[in-house]
Amino acid sequence: MVNIPVLIIGYNRPLLLEKLLSHLNGIGVKKIYVALDGPKNEHDSVPCMQNLNLVKQNKHGLEIKVLHRDYNLGCCLGVISALDWFFSEEHFGAVIEDDCFPDSSFFQFLSNARENTTQMPLSKLRIFTAHNPFDHNFRGDLSNKVLIHGWATHSIVWKKVRNDYFKFKAPAITNKLGENRSLQEALYWWANSTRAKLGIIDTWDGIFNDQVWRLGFKTLIPESNMVENLGFGPSATHTKDNNQSNQVLLDNEILKHSNLNFLLNKYYFKIKPRHILTSLIRILIDLGKLPKPRKFEKLLNHDLLVRKTELP
């Protein structure tokens, strides 16, 4: 039996959600929180309702709590609302989107890492991920990036990351620990997070990554990949190409002479020198449109009052 609670974040893919619930039950997860955003349109109303019904019908001895709404918050606020809810209930837990299927080894990995505090003190290690995107053994390396295809953390870490989450900030090359990153990397994440804060793009993870780096928090990357992502295809919100994957194959010579953060920057996030210029241009274009920033915290506070939570 897995004693680590799990948050599932779902939207309009009931087949994947049902398969994931069965998978988690099969590997011994018993305490599950399910956050379901409401439909964007009439087309999505049926699968969104199917999601709620199948959670109620497929308990299978699971302890399930559900957050659901009949309106849509979107990929940014819907996730933030779910994380706020989950970490207000649990001190530690794993977060899995409905298209990610972690191995049972992920939960053993979490238990081992949390118990082995003499080798890896929790004051240094803040976030855990199931995702190693490279076919290479990194011997449990720490990264200043977050890989969100199955991850876990403590509520106190989320609260620190969440603080001033939607506040506009200047690009940062140096973080709170005095660590440095390249200008192209700083501008890449700054542009990504700023566009999300302006409401130009409906994503949450760019802000998350930038916040984590600014705080100096580290993510433990597993020796080998422990999660499969089945969400690539037409029904996905962002990853609509069936040929995409969350795995990157690299030549052994490249792996031999490169560190983890360099590989993630260059081959996974694909951050290039051109991002120094293109990031600035993109923000200038967006500001030229005079977007009216969304009042994110006000929307989240309203959502807290009207959303529905229940134990089916």
N, C-alpha and C positions, 0 to 999 in steps of 0.2 A: 504493500500500500504506500502511495506517495503522500507525504504529509505537507506538501507545499501547495498552497492555493494557487489557482490559475484563473487569470482573466482572459476571456475570449472576446474579441472585438469583431462584430459581424455587421453585414449590411444586407445584401440582396442575393446571397448564394446559399439557399437552404440545403442543397445537396452536399456542399462542402462542409457546412456547419454540422449537419447530421453525421457525416463521416468523421469529423473531428471529435465530436462528443463521444462517439463509439470508440474511436482510437484512444482517447484519453482515459476512458473507462477501462479499456483493455490493458493499459499499462499501469493501472492502479491509482490514477488521480481521482479523488473523491470530492474535493471541495472546489466548486467551479462557479465563477461569476461570469455572466454573459451580458455584454452591453450591445444593444441593438439600436442602430439609428433608424429614424423613420424615413419614409420614401421621399425622393426628390420629385416624383411625378406619378401619374396614374399607372404607368407601365411597371414601376417598381413596387407598387402597393401590394400586389399579390405575393411576390416572393418575400417581402418584409413581414407580412402577416404569417406566411408559412414558417418563417424563422421562429416567430414567437410560439406558434402552435407546436412545432416539433420539439422545442425545448421543454414545453409542458408535457408532451407525450412520451419523451424519451429520457426519463429521469434515471431509470435502471439502478436505483439505489444511490444515486449521486446526491450530494448536497449542493443544490443550485440556487443561486440568487440571480435575478434578472433585472436589468435596467433597460427600459424600452420607452420609445416615444412615438407619437403619431405624426410628428413633423421632423424635418431633416436639419441637422446641425452641420453636416458635412464632414470631410476627411480631417479637417483640422480640429474644430471645436468638438466634434463627436468623440474623437480619440481623447482629447484633453479632459472632457467631462467624464469619460469612462475611467481614465487613470486617477482623477481626483476621487471618484467614488470608490474605486478598488482600494487605494492606499489610505482612505479614511476608515476602511474596515479591517485591513490587514497590515501588519508590520513588515512583512516580506512576502513577495509572490512573483510569479512568472506571468508574462504578458504575451499572448499569442493571437495573431489575427487569424480569421477563419480559414485562410488558405495555407497556413503553415502547420506542418505535422512534425512535432519533435519526437526524437527517439526517447525511449525510457532512460537511456544513458544521460540525457540532459539533466534529469532530476537527480540522478546520482552525482553528476558533475556539480550541481548546485550544493548538494548536501556536503560533498567532500570539501569544496572550496570554502564553505562557511565554517566547517569544523576545523580546517587547517589554518587557523589564524596566526600560528607562530611563524609559519613560512610566508604567508601572505596576509598581513594584518588588514582587517576590514576598514581601518582608517585610510588605507591607500586604495584598496579595491572597493569600488562602489557599484559597479554594474557587471552583470554576467550576460553572455550571449550564447545561444546554441549554434550560431552561424559562423563557420569558418569558410569563407568563400573560395579558398584556394586548396588545391590538392597537395597539401604540404603540412607536415607536422611542425607547429610552432612551439611545442613544449609548454603550452599554457602561457603565452605571451600576453602582456598588457598593452592596450592600445588607448589612444586619446580619442578614438572614434567610437560611435555606437552603431552596432549592426542590429536592426530591429526585427529580423525574421526569427522571432522567439528570443526573448530576453527577460531578465529579472533584476530586481533591485529591492532596496528597503524603502519604507515610507518616508523616512527622514531624508533620504537622498532625493526622492521625487519632490518633496516639499522645497528643498533647496534649489533644485533645477526649475521648479515651477515659479519661484519668486521672480517677479518682474518679467515673466515669460513673454509678454507682448509689448514690452517697453522698447522703443526704438533706440538703437545703440550705434556708435561708430564702429568701423572695422577694428578688430583687435589682433595685433601680432604677438603680444605678450599676455599670458594669463595670470591668474592669481598666485600660481606657484613659481612665476618667473620663467616659465617655459615659453619658447618661441616657436612660431610657425612661419612659413613663407608668406609673402605678400599675396601670391596667387591663391593660396589656400584660404587666407583670411578674407579676401574679397569674394571668393566663391561662396563661402558659408554665410558671410554678411549679406550678400545679394539674395541668396536663397531664403534666409530668414526674414529679411526686410520685405521681400515681395509677399511672403506669407502674412506678415503683420499688416501689410497694406491691403490684403484681401485679393491680390492679383492672382495668386495661386492658392489652391485649397489643400495645403499640406501642413503637417505638424513636425515632421522629422528633421527638417532643415534647422528650425529653431532649436529643437532638442539637441542636435549635434553641436551647434554653436554654443549653447548654454553649457553643455557638459565640458567642452574644451575650455571655455572661459573660467570655469570653476576649478579646473585642473583634475577632474574626476577621471578614473581609468576604468576600462572595460576588460574583463578577462575573456580572451578568445580561446576556444577549446582547441585541443591538438588536432582534432578532425571534425568535420562538419557533422552536426547532430540534428539537422532539421531539413525537411523537404518542403519546398514551396510549390504548391499546385495551382497557384492563382494567376498564372500567365495565360491570357486569352481574351476573347472579345467581351466577356462578362466582367473583366477587371475594370477598376476605375482609372488606373494609370498604366499598368503593364498589359497592354492589349495584344502584344505580339506573342503568338504561341511558341516562337522560336527563342524567346528570351529565357534567361535562367538566372538564379541567384548564385551560380557557380562560375568561376573564372578559371580556365586552364592556362597555366603558365609554363614556359620552358624551365627546366631544372636549373639551367645556368643563371637565369634571372632570379630564381628563388634563392639560389646559393649565396648570392652576393648582395641581397637586399633585405632591409628590415621590414617589419610588418607594416608600420605606418606609411612608409614609402610605397609599398605595394598597394595598400588600400587607396592611397591618394591617386596613384597613377593608373592602376588597372581596374579598380572597383568603382571608385567615384569618378575616375577619369578627369582629374583636375589638371589643367594644362596652363602654360604661361599665358596663353591668350585670354584666360579668365581675368587677368589683371585689367584688360581693356573691356572685354565684353560684359563683365559684371557691372562696371561703372556705367557703360552705355545703356544696359538694360534698365538700371535703376533710374537713370535720367529720362529715358523714354516713359517709364511708368509714372514718374513724377510729373512729366509733361502732360499726361492724361488727367492730371489733377484728381486722382482717385480719392474718394471719401473713405478714410479708414473706418473699418468696422469697430464697433465698441465691444470688443471680445469679452472682456470681463463682465460687462453688463448683460450680454447675451448668456453667458455661463451662469450668472446669478439667477437670471429668469428661468433658465433651464432647470436649475436646482429646485425651484419651487414647483414646476409643473410636470416634470418628467415622472415616470412611473417606475417604482421598484417593487419587486415582489419575490416571494419564494413559492414557486408553483407547487 
